[in-house]
């Protein structure tokens, strides 16, 4: 047998092994699916961080904890404005989105929504510390900060009014888009008697940092918040995997720790 041929025969098993190893690594790399997720860009401490900046806050931290449990995916987070989030989710630009989203019939038809909640949104009333406002009925005859037309607060108050017709609470719709820290100051200086908002937007941080004499009521409404997922057949497994991971994170106390870290309170205990 020629020496060169013998050497080739000896080298062959190693070459085959190398080829198989390379193919296996390539297949493993392909098996990790990149998931592009839009997060709220300006909702500190819930989530913030515009394009070009690493998202921070409660929801980004929860998403990273989910990803740690799901090595078959690589989550890529990108801050985006609210309208860009839902538009991008519909078109498939994003695979998923978070932004304090509630589950409702329209969203359930349009998107996949994991059964396990991401967190809870606590609607509270903010008023001056010396006020007698502690609940919705205390707002009868009061001057309430205008709210976004068609937004979550507007829908909540409208629904509450329908259920309590004898207690007239007047609220005006507005599209002015005045930042809530300025609205808190307007309550402080007496322009308005109260402000109704979800408490996961960082109101307490503003109150503490600016030393405002403002108090927050107990929650007057509680809504679970969810991850929204682009609806297609491929994402059904992603939907189920995220639901399972969130259930585990709630059970092992991770969601509670992140809630305390970012909101300074146990929001998770309110999850329904």
Secondary structure, DSSP 8 states (H G I E B T S, - for coil): --HHHHHHHHHHHHHHHHHHHHHHHHHHHHHSEEEEEEEESEETTTEE--TTS--BSHHHHHHHHHHHH-TTEEEEEEEE-HHHHHHHHHHTS-SEEEEEE---HHHHHHEEE-SS-SEEEEEEEEEETTS---SGGGGTT--B--EETTSHHHHHHHHHHHH-TTS-----EE-----HHHHHHHHHTTS-SEEEEEGGGSHHHHHHHTT--EEE-S-SEEEEEEEEEE-STTHHHHHHHHHHHHHHHHHTTHHHHHHHHHHSS--GGG--
